[in-house]
Amino acid sequence: MKLLLIYTGGTIGMVQSPEGDLQPFDFAQVLGHVPELARLSVTLDTWQPWAPMDSSELHPSHWEILAAGIHARREAYAGFVVLHGTDTMAYTASALSFMLQNFGKPILFTGSQLPIGVMRSDARENLITALELAMQGTKDQPLIQEVAIYFENQLLRANRAYKRSSQAFSAFESPNYPPLAEAGVLLHVNQSNLWRPTGPFTYVPKIATRVGVLRFFPGLDQAFARSICLESGRDVVILHSFGSGNAPNWPWLSAILEEGQDRGVLFINASQCPMGGVSQPAYAASRTMRLAGVLSAGDMTIEAVLTKSMWLLGQGKQGQAFRKGFEANIAGERSL
Ligand code: ASP
């Protein structure tokens, strides 16, 4: 069996610079810290799509490079493991779940909270177990057939996961969908939670970035809301609302949303609560959102909402076509 190990950067491969901060380092050095890899019964090829970077510096154009490279190598490998910084891992991995639809093979992202050269690092376990999970099943019938994140004993669906901690080894969680697999003494794959292709593999690589986020907060004023919703020139504005999708019923806010809609701006209601999601009819305080015909993000993560929006816009979807695509469950990202 052949797997491709892809190194994009992140803490996992960083070393301390003379100034004392962490800087990305080279792939051969990273692998040198995991001699156990030679004991896996797998042929491991490597690919470094760009000079290793802190993931906070990645741009959607990097998602396009990564998706194109994986697409081009799909036939040659049984699965893919991507080493990536944790900061934006959930964004890149979510984006790939849409760009490489029904991929039919594992694309497993992992990284670490401590660099691989540090004695207490979580990197070795994350890397080795991610590879072992990618090896489950056969080349033609892999057990995991979706984009996922492996971190600290859990395999999570990529477009359901978010970074919850900057300190804990269990950096990710998936509050609205159960883990795909758990690694204890045995690797336990929760088969009924796995995504299975709903059609043929489709490569849909284009991303358009004209998406913005307005996070509600007590004290939000009209000028600030206008600048994000109307003056920023976005095609889609995600309204990051309170609780179950609530926003103040202020007349000026309704007026801004109506003006935006007249100009063709699409508004999405996504909750600031990572667990639960939007249920728009719950409170009178969500009336503004309902009356303005704002789309509900349901129980999607904000990372999935943002990347799905960029991906739909990349396909030129506007108005009704965008709504239809957004409301559909494309890669297991929503159940509400
Ligand atoms: N800043 C790092 C990154 O995202 C953090 C990490 O990898 O854990 O690249």
Boltz pocket constraint, residues with backbone or C-beta under 6 A from the ligand:
constraints:
  - pocket:
      binder: B
      contacts: [[A, 9], [A, 10], [A, 11], [A, 12], [A, 53], [A, 54], [A, 55], [A, 56], [A, 84], [A, 85], [A, 86], [A, 87], [A, 88], [A, 111], [A, 112], [A, 113]]
      max_distance: 6.0
